[in-house]
Amino acid sequence: MIKIQKLNDIEPEFFQGRTFGESNEVVTSVLEEVRTKGDAALRIYGNKFDVAVPATFEVPQEELKAAAEKLRIQKRDIYDALVYSHDLALKFAKLQRNTFTDFEEEIESGIFAGQKTIPVETAGCYVPAGRFPLVSTVIMTVTPAIAAGVKNVIMCTPPRVHPDDKIEAGKSGSGISGKAFVGGKPYADEGIMAAAYICGVNHLYAVGGSQAIGAMAYGTASIPKVDVIVGPGNKFVASAKRAVYGTVGIDMVAGPTEVLIIADKTAKPEWLAADLLAQAEHDVVAQSVLVTDSMELANKVSDQIENQLETLTTKAIARQSIDTYGKIIVVEDLSQAVEIANKKAPEHLELAMEEGDLRNQFQNALCNYGSLFIGHASAEVFGDYAAGINHTLPTSGSARFTGGLSVRMFLKTVTSLRVDNTKNGSVKSAVAAGYLGDVEGLNGHANAARIRLETK
């Protein structure tokens, strides 16, 4: 059962980042082998960790198109939902892109300073396909890259046995975890392939795990080196992303997922319980937190959690998450919830409050969160799937210094300087640069500035 606590009883660890360990030793070995052996290393680790090791890694575009068409015919509701989600994500990402403007301005007489925003050339998206293949993550990683103007968007996702190879795999008892089917056609989860086609992925490779991160970071004969890597994954993927940062850019290193809900007495207990459980079912270490000033609401939500748990197919996971990491914090004054949220810096933050001055006040005071969901109707699950905003968000307190995945990740803002040495500003800058070179003991710097005053 979820724990109900008063504010004074909250443990200090509640506000600390949650990473749950590293796997650096294993990942370091994998990355080094991929860097030095390329495709050969991908096959070695594919044999060890995956269900298939295809003869070639790239899944042809024809397969992606076929998967999308199959989904459209056989599961039209899901196909339409993917298209709708992609359309909204693309609209929002394009709005983000339009906020990055190029300019050149004369900031002093003869001194023209400018900036230009340029997309990276190649982006790599990683999409897990374990217990729950994350088709929505295809949309959330690929769409902002395309909206940013990236020319080559590639994806890596764990391989599957191709339908044409299943009979042979069955005969040999392979195509299962621990005994990969080797040498077949490249294939991946059909939902992921369909989503990749809908979103416009340029190349999809059937490679998973930390070895996929290494392949995109260093490049192999089959997989190109990328400029940035984005997307979630298990602890090995997260550790690999951390290790290759600097060789490539990364979106973030995500920890366990989390939601914090601030609720007043007008909130619906069944809605709050549903949102808390939706987060809890992600992982046994996910964290679902409710902060309210109503003990009556706290008890009703607790009861609703118990009732709704019984109907969930993910009950075992959600139960462990709720019992171990879930909390309902009861405060004397709801304004204390703002302090808790800003200190916790949650990945997802819900304001389950009636519209009015108090909610507006809270909304303006909140400053540390990945995404903010305002009002009773704004379920966090909409942000996960179909509301335009991105669901790849900072966790474990990192929302204090960064936001979620956006077009910004795929853009670099570069600056330019143009000087007219016939104008007074160039003289002032040369003089100032000379003095600053002197004070730093960099005589060559000072000379490079002053020589422009002496010879024009």
N, C-alpha and C positions, 0 to 999 in steps of 0.2 A: 504493500500500500504506500502511496505517496506520503512523504513526510511533511507535516504542517509545523512551521516554526515561527516564533516571534523574531523580529529583527535583531534583537540583542543576542539571540541564540545562534545566529549564523556563524559558521566557522570561518576563520580568515582564509582558508584554502579555497573557499567558494569563489573568491575574486582573483585567484591565480590562474594562469594559463594551463590548459590541459593538453599534454602532448602524448602521454602514454608510451614513452620510450622510443628508441631509435633502432634501426637495423643496419647501421653503417658498415659493419664488417662484411656482411654478405653483399650488400649493395656496392661497396667499393670494389670488391672482386668482380662482380658482374660488369660494372661500368668499365673497368680497366680492360677486361677481355673483349668487350664490344668495341672499345676504342682501338685496340690493337689487332683484333681478329675479324671485326666487321660481321658480315653475314654468317660466317662459320660459328661465331659465338651466339648469334641469334638462334641457330639450329641446336646448338648444345643446350642452351637454357630453355628453348622451346620443348625439347625432349624431356627436360627435367620437370617443367612446371605446367606445360599446356597440354591440351587434348589432341592437338594436331600440329605438325610441322610441315607446311606445304612446300612443294618444290620451288615455287616462287612466292614472294610475299605480297605483291600487289594484287588486290582484288579488282578485276576488270570493271570498267564503268558499266558494261552490259549486265554484270551481275547486280550492281547497285540499282540500275534501272528496273531489272526484273523483280528485285525484292520490293521496290516501291509499287510496281504494278500489281504484284501479288497481294500486297497489303491493301491496295485500293479496291481490288475485286473481292477479296475474302473478308477483310475487316475494315469496311469503309468508315465506320465511326472513328476508329483509331487513326486511319489515314487522314481524315478530315481534321481531327484534333491536332495532329502533327503539323499540317499545313497552316492551320489557324495560329498555333503557337509560333511557328516560324514567321508568319506574316507580322504578328505583333512585335516579336523580338527584332525583326528587321526595321520596322517603323521606328521603334525606340532607339535602336543603335544608330540609325541615320540621323535622328535628332541630336544624339550625342556628338556624332561626327561634325555636324554643322556648327557646334559651339567652338570648334578649334579653327581659328581664323589666322590667315597669313597677313602680315603687314610689314611695312617699312616706314618709319617716321623719323623726321628730323628733330632729335631730342635736344640738340644744341646746334648753334650755327655751324653748318658744314659737317655735322656728325649725324649720319643716317644709320639707325639701328633697326634691325628687322628680325622677324622669325618666320619660319616655314614649318608646317607640320607634314611629315612624310611617313607613309606606311612602311612597315618592314616588308621585305621581299617574300619571305617564306615563314609561315606560321605552322606550328605543329600542335594538334589537338589530341589529347589522350582521353579515351572513353572506356571506362571499365565495363566488363561484361561477366561479372561473377554471378552471385546469387540472384541479383536483379540487374539485368542489362539496362544501362541508363540512357534510353533513347532521348530523353529530354536534354541530357548533357550535350548531345550532338548539336542541338539547336543553340544552346547557351554558349558553347565554345566557338562554333564555326561562324555563326551569324555576325557577331561583332567584328570578327576578322574580315569578313567580306565587306561589311559596311565601311570598315576603315580603309578599304582599297587594297588589301593584300592580294598580290597576284597569284600566289601559290599557297593554297591551304591544304595541308595534308592531315591525315588522321591515322593513328595507330589504335588498334583494339584487339583483344585476344582472339585467336583463331578458333574456328569451328570446323568440324569435318564436313566437307562438301557433300551434298546429297548424292552426287554421282559416285562417291567413295564409301558410302555407308555400308554397303553390302560387303565390300572387301575388308573394311575395318571390323565389321562384325565377325567375319570368318577368322580374323587374326586375333580377336579379343582386344583390339586396340581402340583408340579414339576415346579413351577415358583418362581421367586424372591419374598420373603415374605411369601411363603407357600410351604415349602419343601415337597417332597414326601419321606415318612419315611418307612424304612424297606425293601427296594428293594435290588437288586443285586448291588454290587459296580461297578461303571463305570466312565469313564472320557471322555474328548474330544477325538474323534477317531484319529485325526491327532497327538495329543500328545502321545496317546498310541502307535500308529504305529512308531513314532520316537523313543519312549522309547525302543521298541523291537529292532529296527535297531541298536540302540546304545548299547544295552546290559544291560539295567537297571535290577538289581537283584530283586527289589520289588517296586511296585508302589501303592501308597495309595491315595484314593479319599478323600482328606481333603484339604481345602483351607484356605486362610487368615492367620491372626496372630496366630490363634489356631494351624495351621499346623507348624508354626515356633516353637511354644511352645512344640508341640508333639515331634518334632525332637530334640529339645534342652534338654528336661527333660525325654523323653521316657514315653510311656504309655503301657498298656497291649498289645496293637495291634501294636504300632509303636516303633521301637527301638531308643534308645538315640544314637545320632550321635556324631562325633568328630568335624566336620565342616559343616556349612550350607552355600550354595551358591545359587545365583539366584536372579532375580529382583522381583518387586512387587509394589503394591500401597503404600500409605503413612503408612498404618497400618502394612503391612509386613515389610517395612523399619524400622519403629519404633520398631517392635518386634525384628528384627535382632540386632538392636543397644542395646536393653535391655538385650538380652541373651548372648551378647559377654562377654567372660570370662568363662561362663559355657561351651560354645562351641566357636570355631573359626568361623569367618564370612569372606566372600570375601570383602565386602565393603557395605556402606550405600549409595545408589545411589540417586542423585537428578534428576531434569529434564534433559533430553537428550539435546545434543548440538553439533553443528558442526561449525568450523571456517575454511574458505577457503582463502588462499593467492593466488591471481591470477594476472598474468601479462597480457599485451595486446594481447597475443597469445591465451588466453583462449576462449573457445566457450561459448557465453552467454547462449545458450539453455542448455548446459550441466551444467553450474553453477546453473542456475535456478532450473533445475531438482534435483540437489543434495541438494540445500537449501530446496526445498519443500519436498523431501524425509524425511528430518529430522523433518520439521515442522508438518507433518501429524501424528507424534507419539502422540503429546499431545498439548493442547492449551498453555502450558507453556514451550514447547520446544523452543530452541533458535538456529536460523540460522544466521550466520554472514559471510559476505564477506569483505575482505580487499584487495584493489587494488589501484594502482597509476593512474588509468585511469577513469576519469569522464565519458567518452564516454562508456566504458565498464559497468560502474555502471548503467547508464541509460538504456542500452540495457538489462542488467540482470533484472532490475526492470520491464521493459516491458514484458520480457519473463515470469517472475513470474506471472504477471497478465493473460497472455495468457494461460499458462499451468494450472493455478488454475481452469479454467473453465472446464477442462476435468477430474479433480480428483473427485473420489467418496468421498474422505476425505476432500473436499473443505472447509467445515465449520470449521473443526479443524485446518487445515493448514492456512486458512485465519486469524483466531484469533491469532495463533502463530506468523505468519509473521508480522501482523499489530502491535502486542503488544511487541514482543521481538526481531523481526528480525532487522538486521542492515546491511547496506553497508557503510563501513568506507573508505573514500578516503584519502590517504596519499600523501605527496609530493614526498617521496622517498620510494620505496618498501621495503628497509631495515628496515623501521619503523614497517613493518608488523611483522617482527621477534620479535621485542620488545613487540608488542601487544600480540602476540601468547604466548610468554613465560610468560607474566604477567597474561594472561587470563587462561592459562593451560587448553585448551579445551579437551573434551572427544575425539572428532574426529578432526583431523587437515589435511586438504588437501593442497598440493602444486600444484596448477594448473598452472604450468610453463613449458616452453620448456626445454628440456635437455640441460645442459651446465654448465659453471663455476658458474654462479650466483645461479642456483638451487642447485648445490652441496654445495655452501657456506651457503645457507639458511638451507639446510638439516643438515649440521654439527652444525649450530648455534642454531637450535631449540632443546630445552631440556625438555619442559613441555607439554606433551600430552599423551592421552591414546593410540591411534594408529595414525600413520602417513601414509598418502596416497600420493605417490610420482608420479607426472606427470598427464597429462590430462586423460589418460586412466584408472587411478586407482580410480574408483568411490568408495565412502565410502560404498555403498550398497553391493559391493563385500565382504567387510569385515564383513558386517552384516550376510551374507548368505553362501558364497561359495568360500572362498579363503584360508582356513586353519587357519587364525588368529582368535582370540576370540573376540566376540562382547560385552562381559561383561566388561565394562570399567569405569574408575573413572570419576566422574562429579564434577561440582561446585568447580573447582579449586584444587581438591584433586590429580590431576595428578602431582602436584608439589612434592608429596612425595610417591606416589604409582603408580604401573602399573595396568594393567587389570588382569582378571582371567586367570590363567595358571596352569600348573602342580604344580608349587610352592605352591599353596594354599593347596594341598593335601599331601604335603611332609613336614617332619620335619628333620632338620639337627641337629644331636646330635654329641657330641664330646666325645673323650676318651683320657685317659692318662695312659701311661705305663712307669714305672721308673725302671731303672737298678741301684741299689744303690752301685754297685761296680765301677761306673764311676763318673768322676769329676762333671758332670752336676748336679747329684742329690745332691751333697754337696753344690754347688753354689745356687741351688734353695731352699734348706733347710735354708741356711744362710739368703738369701734375704727374704724368707717368715717369718723368725723369726723377723727380723728388722721391716718388714711391720706390723706384728702383734703387736709389741711394740708400734709403732707410732699411731696405731688405738686404743690402749688400750685394745686389745683382747689377754689377757695373755694365754688363752687356745689355741688359734691359734698358737701363738709363741711357746708354749710348744710342740704342736703336730708336729711342724717342727723340733725343736731342739732335741727332744727325739730320732729322727732318726739319728742324728749325734753322740749322746752319746752311743746308744746301737744298734749295727748292727748284 
